[in-house]
Amino acid sequence: MTQNETILTFFKTGHELTALNAMVNFGVGRLAARVNELRHRDGHDIRTRMVTRNKKTFAEYRLEGK
């Protein structure tokens, strides 16, 4: 299974994904690049939400409609 397929399968379960979670759980080092491919090449509606925790801001991605 490719990284994009793994990420999309995870999104389809209704969960959000951050770069840290993607690295730890799936070995994906460039989540933003994979999300960009899923959005623009494959046409998936993936939303980005900026989250701040412990004075650090990061992107959290989710598949719209899930």
CHARMM internal coordinates of N, CA and C (Angstrom, degrees):
IC EDIT
DIST 1 N 1 CA 1.4525
DIST 1 CA 1 C 1.5327
ANGL 1 N 1 CA 1 C 108.21
DIST 1 C 2 N 1.3260
ANGL 1 CA 1 C 2 N 117.32
DIHE 1 N 1 CA 1 C 2 N 135.36
DIST 2 N 2 CA 1.4624
ANGL 1 C 2 N 2 CA 121.28
DIHE 1 CA 1 C 2 N 2 CA 179.01
DIST 2 CA 2 C 1.5216
ANGL 2 N 2 CA 2 C 110.20
DIHE 1 C 2 N 2 CA 2 C -75.93
DIST 2 C 3 N 1.3270
ANGL 2 CA 2 C 3 N 116.17
DIHE 2 N 2 CA 2 C 3 N 166.44
DIST 3 N 3 CA 1.4638
ANGL 2 C 3 N 3 CA 120.25
DIHE 2 CA 2 C 3 N 3 CA 176.76
DIST 3 CA 3 C 1.5236
ANGL 3 N 3 CA 3 C 110.63
DIHE 2 C 3 N 3 CA 3 C -60.76
DIST 3 C 4 N 1.3234
ANGL 3 CA 3 C 4 N 117.20
DIHE 3 N 3 CA 3 C 4 N -41.66
DIST 4 N 4 CA 1.4639
ANGL 3 C 4 N 4 CA 120.31
DIHE 3 CA 3 C 4 N 4 CA 179.77
DIST 4 CA 4 C 1.5211
ANGL 4 N 4 CA 4 C 111.15
DIHE 3 C 4 N 4 CA 4 C -62.68
DIST 4 C 5 N 1.3188
ANGL 4 CA 4 C 5 N 117.28
DIHE 4 N 4 CA 4 C 5 N -41.98
DIST 5 N 5 CA 1.4686
ANGL 4 C 5 N 5 CA 120.79
DIHE 4 CA 4 C 5 N 5 CA 178.50
DIST 5 CA 5 C 1.5286
ANGL 5 N 5 CA 5 C 110.56
DIHE 4 C 5 N 5 CA 5 C -64.30
DIST 5 C 6 N 1.3217
ANGL 5 CA 5 C 6 N 116.59
DIHE 5 N 5 CA 5 C 6 N -41.23
DIST 6 N 6 CA 1.4631
ANGL 5 C 6 N 6 CA 121.08
DIHE 5 CA 5 C 6 N 6 CA 178.87
DIST 6 CA 6 C 1.5211
ANGL 6 N 6 CA 6 C 110.87
DIHE 5 C 6 N 6 CA 6 C -62.50
DIST 6 C 7 N 1.3228
ANGL 6 CA 6 C 7 N 116.56
DIHE 6 N 6 CA 6 C 7 N -46.07
DIST 7 N 7 CA 1.4630
ANGL 6 C 7 N 7 CA 121.53
DIHE 6 CA 6 C 7 N 7 CA 179.85
DIST 7 CA 7 C 1.5179
ANGL 7 N 7 CA 7 C 110.75
DIHE 6 C 7 N 7 CA 7 C -63.64
DIST 7 C 8 N 1.3219
ANGL 7 CA 7 C 8 N 117.69
DIHE 7 N 7 CA 7 C 8 N -46.22
DIST 8 N 8 CA 1.4571
ANGL 7 C 8 N 8 CA 121.38
DIHE 7 CA 7 C 8 N 8 CA -179.20
DIST 8 CA 8 C 1.5253
ANGL 8 N 8 CA 8 C 110.93
DIHE 7 C 8 N 8 CA 8 C -62.93
DIST 8 C 9 N 1.3114
ANGL 8 CA 8 C 9 N 117.82
DIHE 8 N 8 CA 8 C 9 N -41.37
DIST 9 N 9 CA 1.4623
ANGL 8 C 9 N 9 CA 121.32
DIHE 8 CA 8 C 9 N 9 CA 177.03
DIST 9 CA 9 C 1.5189
ANGL 9 N 9 CA 9 C 110.39
DIHE 8 C 9 N 9 CA 9 C -60.47
DIST 9 C 10 N 1.3343
ANGL 9 CA 9 C 10 N 116.83
DIHE 9 N 9 CA 9 C 10 N -42.72
DIST 10 N 10 CA 1.4612
ANGL 9 C 10 N 10 CA 121.06
DIHE 9 CA 9 C 10 N 10 CA 177.86
DIST 10 CA 10 C 1.5227
ANGL 10 N 10 CA 10 C 110.40
DIHE 9 C 10 N 10 CA 10 C -62.93
DIST 10 C 11 N 1.3252
ANGL 10 CA 10 C 11 N 117.72
DIHE 10 N 10 CA 10 C 11 N -46.14
DIST 11 N 11 CA 1.4640
ANGL 10 C 11 N 11 CA 121.39
DIHE 10 CA 10 C 11 N 11 CA 178.61
DIST 11 CA 11 C 1.5248
ANGL 11 N 11 CA 11 C 111.34
DIHE 10 C 11 N 11 CA 11 C -58.55
DIST 11 C 12 N 1.3023
ANGL 11 CA 11 C 12 N 117.10
DIHE 11 N 11 CA 11 C 12 N -38.49
DIST 12 N 12 CA 1.4688
ANGL 11 C 12 N 12 CA 121.16
DIHE 11 CA 11 C 12 N 12 CA -177.49
DIST 12 CA 12 C 1.5244
ANGL 12 N 12 CA 12 C 112.59
DIHE 11 C 12 N 12 CA 12 C -66.91
DIST 12 C 13 N 1.3320
ANGL 12 CA 12 C 13 N 117.75
DIHE 12 N 12 CA 12 C 13 N -14.14
DIST 13 N 13 CA 1.4641
ANGL 12 C 13 N 13 CA 120.60
DIHE 12 CA 12 C 13 N 13 CA 174.15
DIST 13 CA 13 C 1.5172
ANGL 13 N 13 CA 13 C 111.24
DIHE 12 C 13 N 13 CA 13 C -80.71
DIST 13 C 14 N 1.3480
ANGL 13 CA 13 C 14 N 117.12
DIHE 13 N 13 CA 13 C 14 N -6.29
DIST 14 N 14 CA 1.4525
ANGL 13 C 14 N 14 CA 121.57
DIHE 13 CA 13 C 14 N 14 CA 177.37
DIST 14 CA 14 C 1.5115
ANGL 14 N 14 CA 14 C 114.45
DIHE 13 C 14 N 14 CA 14 C 94.70
DIST 14 C 15 N 1.3240
ANGL 14 CA 14 C 15 N 117.59
DIHE 14 N 14 CA 14 C 15 N 9.75
DIST 15 N 15 CA 1.4565
ANGL 14 C 15 N 15 CA 121.52
DIHE 14 CA 14 C 15 N 15 CA -177.93
DIST 15 CA 15 C 1.5244
ANGL 15 N 15 CA 15 C 112.20
DIHE 14 C 15 N 15 CA 15 C -95.27
DIST 15 C 16 N 1.3455
ANGL 15 CA 15 C 16 N 114.87
DIHE 15 N 15 CA 15 C 16 N 156.28
DIST 16 N 16 CA 1.4562
ANGL 15 C 16 N 16 CA 121.51
DIHE 15 CA 15 C 16 N 16 CA 172.49
DIST 16 CA 16 C 1.5180
ANGL 16 N 16 CA 16 C 108.52
DIHE 15 C 16 N 16 CA 16 C -91.77
DIST 16 C 17 N 1.3355
ANGL 16 CA 16 C 17 N 115.27
DIHE 16 N 16 CA 16 C 17 N 162.23
DIST 17 N 17 CA 1.4534
ANGL 16 C 17 N 17 CA 120.09
DIHE 16 CA 16 C 17 N 17 CA -178.36
DIST 17 CA 17 C 1.5193
ANGL 17 N 17 CA 17 C 110.49
DIHE 16 C 17 N 17 CA 17 C -140.42
DIST 17 C 18 N 1.3191
ANGL 17 CA 17 C 18 N 116.18
DIHE 17 N 17 CA 17 C 18 N 134.37
DIST 18 N 18 CA 1.4582
ANGL 17 C 18 N 18 CA 122.32
DIHE 17 CA 17 C 18 N 18 CA 175.05
DIST 18 CA 18 C 1.5311
ANGL 18 N 18 CA 18 C 108.29
DIHE 17 C 18 N 18 CA 18 C -111.33
DIST 18 C 19 N 1.3143
ANGL 18 CA 18 C 19 N 116.19
DIHE 18 N 18 CA 18 C 19 N 165.93
DIST 19 N 19 CA 1.4676
ANGL 18 C 19 N 19 CA 120.44
DIHE 18 CA 18 C 19 N 19 CA 179.24
DIST 19 CA 19 C 1.5285
ANGL 19 N 19 CA 19 C 111.05
DIHE 18 C 19 N 19 CA 19 C -59.80
DIST 19 C 20 N 1.3308
ANGL 19 CA 19 C 20 N 116.59
DIHE 19 N 19 CA 19 C 20 N -41.08
DIST 20 N 20 CA 1.4676
ANGL 19 C 20 N 20 CA 119.58
DIHE 19 CA 19 C 20 N 20 CA 179.80
DIST 20 CA 20 C 1.5273
ANGL 20 N 20 CA 20 C 111.09
DIHE 19 C 20 N 20 CA 20 C -63.96
DIST 20 C 21 N 1.3275
ANGL 20 CA 20 C 21 N 117.04
DIHE 20 N 20 CA 20 C 21 N -46.17
DIST 21 N 21 CA 1.4610
ANGL 20 C 21 N 21 CA 120.37
DIHE 20 CA 20 C 21 N 21 CA 178.63
DIST 21 CA 21 C 1.5200
ANGL 21 N 21 CA 21 C 111.73
DIHE 20 C 21 N 21 CA 21 C -63.23
DIST 21 C 22 N 1.3289
ANGL 21 CA 21 C 22 N 116.92
DIHE 21 N 21 CA 21 C 22 N -38.48
DIST 22 N 22 CA 1.4604
ANGL 21 C 22 N 22 CA 120.76
DIHE 21 CA 21 C 22 N 22 CA 179.30
DIST 22 CA 22 C 1.5268
ANGL 22 N 22 CA 22 C 110.87
DIHE 21 C 22 N 22 CA 22 C -64.20
DIST 22 C 23 N 1.3267
ANGL 22 CA 22 C 23 N 116.78
DIHE 22 N 22 CA 22 C 23 N -39.38
DIST 23 N 23 CA 1.4638
ANGL 22 C 23 N 23 CA 121.18
DIHE 22 CA 22 C 23 N 23 CA 179.45
DIST 23 CA 23 C 1.5252
ANGL 23 N 23 CA 23 C 110.67
DIHE 22 C 23 N 23 CA 23 C -67.84
DIST 23 C 24 N 1.3158
ANGL 23 CA 23 C 24 N 115.92
DIHE 23 N 23 CA 23 C 24 N -49.20
DIST 24 N 24 CA 1.4660
ANGL 23 C 24 N 24 CA 120.89
DIHE 23 CA 23 C 24 N 24 CA -175.93
DIST 24 CA 24 C 1.5314
ANGL 24 N 24 CA 24 C 111.35
DIHE 23 C 24 N 24 CA 24 C -66.64
DIST 24 C 25 N 1.3331
ANGL 24 CA 24 C 25 N 117.14
DIHE 24 N 24 CA 24 C 25 N -46.04
DIST 25 N 25 CA 1.4669
ANGL 24 C 25 N 25 CA 120.78
DIHE 24 CA 24 C 25 N 25 CA -172.49
DIST 25 CA 25 C 1.5231
ANGL 25 N 25 CA 25 C 114.75
DIHE 24 C 25 N 25 CA 25 C -86.72
DIST 25 C 26 N 1.3413
ANGL 25 CA 25 C 26 N 117.22
DIHE 25 N 25 CA 25 C 26 N -30.94
DIST 26 N 26 CA 1.4586
ANGL 25 C 26 N 26 CA 119.78
DIHE 25 CA 25 C 26 N 26 CA -172.85
DIST 26 CA 26 C 1.5255
ANGL 26 N 26 CA 26 C 114.30
DIHE 25 C 26 N 26 CA 26 C -125.32
DIST 26 C 27 N 1.3300
ANGL 26 CA 26 C 27 N 117.63
DIHE 26 N 26 CA 26 C 27 N -5.12
DIST 27 N 27 CA 1.4565
ANGL 26 C 27 N 27 CA 120.60
DIHE 26 CA 26 C 27 N 27 CA -178.62
DIST 27 CA 27 C 1.5199
ANGL 27 N 27 CA 27 C 113.58
DIHE 26 C 27 N 27 CA 27 C 72.35
DIST 27 C 28 N 1.3214
ANGL 27 CA 27 C 28 N 116.76
DIHE 27 N 27 CA 27 C 28 N 21.63
DIST 28 N 28 CA 1.4656
ANGL 27 C 28 N 28 CA 122.15
DIHE 27 CA 27 C 28 N 28 CA -179.95
DIST 28 CA 28 C 1.5185
ANGL 28 N 28 CA 28 C 108.57
DIHE 27 C 28 N 28 CA 28 C -89.38
DIST 28 C 29 N 1.3313
ANGL 28 CA 28 C 29 N 116.95
DIHE 28 N 28 CA 28 C 29 N 115.88
DIST 29 N 29 CA 1.4504
ANGL 28 C 29 N 29 CA 121.26
DIHE 28 CA 28 C 29 N 29 CA -176.99
DIST 29 CA 29 C 1.5111
ANGL 29 N 29 CA 29 C 114.78
DIHE 28 C 29 N 29 CA 29 C -91.13
DIST 29 C 30 N 1.3163
ANGL 29 CA 29 C 30 N 117.81
DIHE 29 N 29 CA 29 C 30 N -18.10
DIST 30 N 30 CA 1.4720
ANGL 29 C 30 N 30 CA 121.08
DIHE 29 CA 29 C 30 N 30 CA -177.06
DIST 30 CA 30 C 1.5270
ANGL 30 N 30 CA 30 C 109.49
DIHE 29 C 30 N 30 CA 30 C -130.06
DIST 30 C 31 N 1.3207
ANGL 30 CA 30 C 31 N 115.75
DIHE 30 N 30 CA 30 C 31 N 67.52
DIST 31 N 31 CA 1.4641
ANGL 30 C 31 N 31 CA 120.37
DIHE 30 CA 30 C 31 N 31 CA -176.23
DIST 31 CA 31 C 1.5181
ANGL 31 N 31 CA 31 C 112.13
DIHE 30 C 31 N 31 CA 31 C -57.76
DIST 31 C 32 N 1.3246
ANGL 31 CA 31 C 32 N 118.13
DIHE 31 N 31 CA 31 C 32 N -42.25
DIST 32 N 32 CA 1.4677
ANGL 31 C 32 N 32 CA 120.51
DIHE 31 CA 31 C 32 N 32 CA -178.59
DIST 32 CA 32 C 1.5292
ANGL 32 N 32 CA 32 C 111.03
DIHE 31 C 32 N 32 CA 32 C -58.86
DIST 32 C 33 N 1.3171
ANGL 32 CA 32 C 33 N 117.42
DIHE 32 N 32 CA 32 C 33 N -37.62
DIST 33 N 33 CA 1.4652
ANGL 32 C 33 N 33 CA 120.97
DIHE 32 CA 32 C 33 N 33 CA 178.80
DIST 33 CA 33 C 1.5253
ANGL 33 N 33 CA 33 C 110.57
DIHE 32 C 33 N 33 CA 33 C -67.65
DIST 33 C 34 N 1.3334
ANGL 33 CA 33 C 34 N 116.55
DIHE 33 N 33 CA 33 C 34 N -41.63
DIST 34 N 34 CA 1.4665
ANGL 33 C 34 N 34 CA 120.12
DIHE 33 CA 33 C 34 N 34 CA 178.73
DIST 34 CA 34 C 1.5248
ANGL 34 N 34 CA 34 C 110.60
DIHE 33 C 34 N 34 CA 34 C -65.23
DIST 34 C 35 N 1.3397
ANGL 34 CA 34 C 35 N 116.84
DIHE 34 N 34 CA 34 C 35 N -41.53
DIST 35 N 35 CA 1.4657
ANGL 34 C 35 N 35 CA 121.22
DIHE 34 CA 34 C 35 N 35 CA 178.56
DIST 35 CA 35 C 1.5269
ANGL 35 N 35 CA 35 C 109.74
DIHE 34 C 35 N 35 CA 35 C -63.19
DIST 35 C 36 N 1.3186
ANGL 35 CA 35 C 36 N 116.98
DIHE 35 N 35 CA 35 C 36 N -41.56
DIST 36 N 36 CA 1.4597
ANGL 35 C 36 N 36 CA 120.83
DIHE 35 CA 35 C 36 N 36 CA 177.79
DIST 36 CA 36 C 1.5286
ANGL 36 N 36 CA 36 C 111.00
DIHE 35 C 36 N 36 CA 36 C -58.87
DIST 36 C 37 N 1.3095
ANGL 36 CA 36 C 37 N 117.38
DIHE 36 N 36 CA 36 C 37 N -43.55
DIST 37 N 37 CA 1.4718
ANGL 36 C 37 N 37 CA 120.90
DIHE 36 CA 36 C 37 N 37 CA 177.50
DIST 37 CA 37 C 1.5232
ANGL 37 N 37 CA 37 C 110.97
DIHE 36 C 37 N 37 CA 37 C -63.69
DIST 37 C 38 N 1.3198
ANGL 37 CA 37 C 38 N 117.00
DIHE 37 N 37 CA 37 C 38 N -44.48
DIST 38 N 38 CA 1.4615
ANGL 37 C 38 N 38 CA 120.26
DIHE 37 CA 37 C 38 N 38 CA 179.75
DIST 38 CA 38 C 1.5304
ANGL 38 N 38 CA 38 C 111.33
DIHE 37 C 38 N 38 CA 38 C -62.73
DIST 38 C 39 N 1.3213
ANGL 38 CA 38 C 39 N 116.68
DIHE 38 N 38 CA 38 C 39 N -36.01
DIST 39 N 39 CA 1.4581
ANGL 38 C 39 N 39 CA 120.70
DIHE 38 CA 38 C 39 N 39 CA 179.00
DIST 39 CA 39 C 1.5213
ANGL 39 N 39 CA 39 C 112.00
DIHE 38 C 39 N 39 CA 39 C -72.46
DIST 39 C 40 N 1.3109
ANGL 39 CA 39 C 40 N 115.80
DIHE 39 N 39 CA 39 C 40 N -58.11
DIST 40 N 40 CA 1.4610
ANGL 39 C 40 N 40 CA 120.89
DIHE 39 CA 39 C 40 N 40 CA -167.29
DIST 40 CA 40 C 1.5227
ANGL 40 N 40 CA 40 C 113.86
DIHE 39 C 40 N 40 CA 40 C -87.10
DIST 40 C 41 N 1.2885
ANGL 40 CA 40 C 41 N 117.58
DIHE 40 N 40 CA 40 C 41 N -38.48
DIST 41 N 41 CA 1.4643
ANGL 40 C 41 N 41 CA 119.99
DIHE 40 CA 40 C 41 N 41 CA -179.35
DIST 41 CA 41 C 1.5290
ANGL 41 N 41 CA 41 C 111.18
DIHE 40 C 41 N 41 CA 41 C -82.62
DIST 41 C 42 N 1.3504
ANGL 41 CA 41 C 42 N 115.54
DIHE 41 N 41 CA 41 C 42 N -40.45
DIST 42 N 42 CA 1.4598
ANGL 41 C 42 N 42 CA 120.01
DIHE 41 CA 41 C 42 N 42 CA -173.15
DIST 42 CA 42 C 1.5205
ANGL 42 N 42 CA 42 C 114.09
DIHE 41 C 42 N 42 CA 42 C -103.35
DIST 42 C 43 N 1.3425
ANGL 42 CA 42 C 43 N 117.91
DIHE 42 N 42 CA 42 C 43 N -8.82
DIST 43 N 43 CA 1.4594
ANGL 42 C 43 N 43 CA 122.03
DIHE 42 CA 42 C 43 N 43 CA 172.73
DIST 43 CA 43 C 1.5221
ANGL 43 N 43 CA 43 C 116.96
DIHE 42 C 43 N 43 CA 43 C 79.20
DIST 43 C 44 N 1.3320
ANGL 43 CA 43 C 44 N 118.67
DIHE 43 N 43 CA 43 C 44 N 19.62
DIST 44 N 44 CA 1.4635
ANGL 43 C 44 N 44 CA 120.82
DIHE 43 CA 43 C 44 N 44 CA 179.69
DIST 44 CA 44 C 1.5266
ANGL 44 N 44 CA 44 C 110.24
DIHE 43 C 44 N 44 CA 44 C -83.41
DIST 44 C 45 N 1.3347
ANGL 44 CA 44 C 45 N 115.46
DIHE 44 N 44 CA 44 C 45 N 143.30
DIST 45 N 45 CA 1.4628
ANGL 44 C 45 N 45 CA 121.89
DIHE 44 CA 44 C 45 N 45 CA -179.23
DIST 45 CA 45 C 1.5259
ANGL 45 N 45 CA 45 C 108.24
DIHE 44 C 45 N 45 CA 45 C -90.09
DIST 45 C 46 N 1.3235
ANGL 45 CA 45 C 46 N 116.47
DIHE 45 N 45 CA 45 C 46 N 90.34
DIST 46 N 46 CA 1.4556
ANGL 45 C 46 N 46 CA 122.74
DIHE 45 CA 45 C 46 N 46 CA -179.39
DIST 46 CA 46 C 1.5212
ANGL 46 N 46 CA 46 C 108.19
DIHE 45 C 46 N 46 CA 46 C -107.80
DIST 46 C 47 N 1.3126
ANGL 46 CA 46 C 47 N 115.43
DIHE 46 N 46 CA 46 C 47 N 126.32
DIST 47 N 47 CA 1.4619
ANGL 46 C 47 N 47 CA 121.62
DIHE 46 CA 46 C 47 N 47 CA -177.55
DIST 47 CA 47 C 1.5208
ANGL 47 N 47 CA 47 C 110.74
DIHE 46 C 47 N 47 CA 47 C -100.89
DIST 47 C 48 N 1.3244
ANGL 47 CA 47 C 48 N 114.70
DIHE 47 N 47 CA 47 C 48 N 148.14
DIST 48 N 48 CA 1.4596
ANGL 47 C 48 N 48 CA 121.98
DIHE 47 CA 47 C 48 N 48 CA 177.90
DIST 48 CA 48 C 1.5147
ANGL 48 N 48 CA 48 C 108.83
DIHE 47 C 48 N 48 CA 48 C -113.24
DIST 48 C 49 N 1.3218
ANGL 48 CA 48 C 49 N 115.18
DIHE 48 N 48 CA 48 C 49 N 133.83
DIST 49 N 49 CA 1.4579
ANGL 48 C 49 N 49 CA 121.30
DIHE 48 CA 48 C 49 N 49 CA 174.83
DIST 49 CA 49 C 1.5193
ANGL 49 N 49 CA 49 C 106.90
DIHE 48 C 49 N 49 CA 49 C -126.66
DIST 49 C 50 N 1.3259
ANGL 49 CA 49 C 50 N 115.67
DIHE 49 N 49 CA 49 C 50 N 128.38
DIST 50 N 50 CA 1.4602
ANGL 49 C 50 N 50 CA 119.97
DIHE 49 CA 49 C 50 N 50 CA 177.60
DIST 50 CA 50 C 1.5271
ANGL 50 N 50 CA 50 C 108.27
DIHE 49 C 50 N 50 CA 50 C -84.73
DIST 50 C 51 N 1.3300
ANGL 50 CA 50 C 51 N 115.59
DIHE 50 N 50 CA 50 C 51 N 128.36
DIST 51 N 51 CA 1.4602
ANGL 50 C 51 N 51 CA 122.94
DIHE 50 CA 50 C 51 N 51 CA -175.72
DIST 51 CA 51 C 1.5258
ANGL 51 N 51 CA 51 C 108.39
DIHE 50 C 51 N 51 CA 51 C -120.01
DIST 51 C 52 N 1.3276
ANGL 51 CA 51 C 52 N 116.60
DIHE 51 N 51 CA 51 C 52 N 139.73
DIST 52 N 52 CA 1.4614
ANGL 51 C 52 N 52 CA 120.98
DIHE 51 CA 51 C 52 N 52 CA 175.19
DIST 52 CA 52 C 1.5205
ANGL 52 N 52 CA 52 C 108.36
DIHE 51 C 52 N 52 CA 52 C -118.56
DIST 52 C 53 N 1.3344
ANGL 52 CA 52 C 53 N 115.36
DIHE 52 N 52 CA 52 C 53 N 122.68
DIST 53 N 53 CA 1.4654
ANGL 52 C 53 N 53 CA 122.52
DIHE 52 CA 52 C 53 N 53 CA 175.53
DIST 53 CA 53 C 1.5196
ANGL 53 N 53 CA 53 C 108.03
DIHE 52 C 53 N 53 CA 53 C -137.83
DIST 53 C 54 N 1.3123
ANGL 53 CA 53 C 54 N 115.70
DIHE 53 N 53 CA 53 C 54 N 136.15
DIST 54 N 54 CA 1.4707
ANGL 53 C 54 N 54 CA 120.69
DIHE 53 CA 53 C 54 N 54 CA 179.22
DIST 54 CA 54 C 1.5273
ANGL 54 N 54 CA 54 C 111.90
DIHE 53 C 54 N 54 CA 54 C 51.74
DIST 54 C 55 N 1.3300
ANGL 54 CA 54 C 55 N 115.66
DIHE 54 N 54 CA 54 C 55 N 41.46
DIST 55 N 55 CA 1.4717
ANGL 54 C 55 N 55 CA 123.17
DIHE 54 CA 54 C 55 N 55 CA 178.04
DIST 55 CA 55 C 1.5207
ANGL 55 N 55 CA 55 C 113.36
DIHE 54 C 55 N 55 CA 55 C 64.99
DIST 55 C 56 N 1.3377
ANGL 55 CA 55 C 56 N 117.27
DIHE 55 N 55 CA 55 C 56 N 19.21
DIST 56 N 56 CA 1.4720
ANGL 55 C 56 N 56 CA 121.44
DIHE 55 CA 55 C 56 N 56 CA 176.36
DIST 56 CA 56 C 1.5203
ANGL 56 N 56 CA 56 C 108.54
DIHE 55 C 56 N 56 CA 56 C -121.59
DIST 56 C 57 N 1.3280
ANGL 56 CA 56 C 57 N 115.61
DIHE 56 N 56 CA 56 C 57 N 136.40
DIST 57 N 57 CA 1.4580
ANGL 56 C 57 N 57 CA 121.24
DIHE 56 CA 56 C 57 N 57 CA -179.23
DIST 57 CA 57 C 1.5203
ANGL 57 N 57 CA 57 C 109.22
DIHE 56 C 57 N 57 CA 57 C -110.93
DIST 57 C 58 N 1.3324
ANGL 57 CA 57 C 58 N 115.60
DIHE 57 N 57 CA 57 C 58 N 135.10
DIST 58 N 58 CA 1.4578
ANGL 57 C 58 N 58 CA 121.51
DIHE 57 CA 57 C 58 N 58 CA -179.08
DIST 58 CA 58 C 1.5186
ANGL 58 N 58 CA 58 C 109.77
DIHE 57 C 58 N 58 CA 58 C -149.77
DIST 58 C 59 N 1.3226
ANGL 58 CA 58 C 59 N 115.56
DIHE 58 N 58 CA 58 C 59 N 163.67
DIST 59 N 59 CA 1.4645
ANGL 58 C 59 N 59 CA 121.54
DIHE 58 CA 58 C 59 N 59 CA -179.03
DIST 59 CA 59 C 1.5242
ANGL 59 N 59 CA 59 C 110.29
DIHE 58 C 59 N 59 CA 59 C -88.39
DIST 59 C 60 N 1.3211
ANGL 59 CA 59 C 60 N 113.70
DIHE 59 N 59 CA 59 C 60 N 141.32
DIST 60 N 60 CA 1.4583
ANGL 59 C 60 N 60 CA 121.15
DIHE 59 CA 59 C 60 N 60 CA 173.93
DIST 60 CA 60 C 1.5312
ANGL 60 N 60 CA 60 C 106.22
DIHE 59 C 60 N 60 CA 60 C -124.49
DIST 60 C 61 N 1.3197
ANGL 60 CA 60 C 61 N 116.64
DIHE 60 N 60 CA 60 C 61 N 125.91
DIST 61 N 61 CA 1.4593
ANGL 60 C 61 N 61 CA 121.90
DIHE 60 CA 60 C 61 N 61 CA -174.68
DIST 61 CA 61 C 1.5206
ANGL 61 N 61 CA 61 C 110.43
DIHE 60 C 61 N 61 CA 61 C -107.82
DIST 61 C 62 N 1.3417
ANGL 61 CA 61 C 62 N 115.41
DIHE 61 N 61 CA 61 C 62 N 147.51
DIST 62 N 62 CA 1.4702
ANGL 61 C 62 N 62 CA 120.92
DIHE 61 CA 61 C 62 N 62 CA 174.10
DIST 62 CA 62 C 1.5178
ANGL 62 N 62 CA 62 C 109.59
DIHE 61 C 62 N 62 CA 62 C -149.88
DIST 62 C 63 N 1.2956
ANGL 62 CA 62 C 63 N 115.21
DIHE 62 N 62 CA 62 C 63 N 152.69
DIST 63 N 63 CA 1.4565
ANGL 62 C 63 N 63 CA 121.94
DIHE 62 CA 62 C 63 N 63 CA 176.39
DIST 63 CA 63 C 1.5144
ANGL 63 N 63 CA 63 C 108.37
DIHE 62 C 63 N 63 CA 63 C -82.12
DIST 63 C 64 N 1.3018
ANGL 63 CA 63 C 64 N 117.58
DIHE 63 N 63 CA 63 C 64 N 124.02
DIST 64 N 64 CA 1.4641
ANGL 63 C 64 N 64 CA 122.13
DIHE 63 CA 63 C 64 N 64 CA -178.01
DIST 64 CA 64 C 1.5276
ANGL 64 N 64 CA 64 C 109.81
DIHE 63 C 64 N 64 CA 64 C -65.39
DIST 64 C 65 N 1.3186
ANGL 64 CA 64 C 65 N 114.51
DIHE 64 N 64 CA 64 C 65 N 139.94
DIST 65 N 65 CA 1.4709
ANGL 64 C 65 N 65 CA 119.70
DIHE 64 CA 64 C 65 N 65 CA 178.12
DIST 65 CA 65 C 1.5118
ANGL 65 N 65 CA 65 C 113.36
DIHE 64 C 65 N 65 CA 65 C 88.22
DIST 65 C 66 N 1.3251
ANGL 65 CA 65 C 66 N 117.81
DIHE 65 N 65 CA 65 C 66 N 2.13
DIST 66 N 66 CA 1.4699
ANGL 65 C 66 N 66 CA 120.41
DIHE 65 CA 65 C 66 N 66 CA 179.42
DIST 66 CA 66 C 1.4957
ANGL 66 N 66 CA 66 C 109.94
DIHE 65 C 66 N 66 CA 66 C -114.68
END
COOR INIT
IC SEED 1 N 1 CA 1 C
IC BUILD
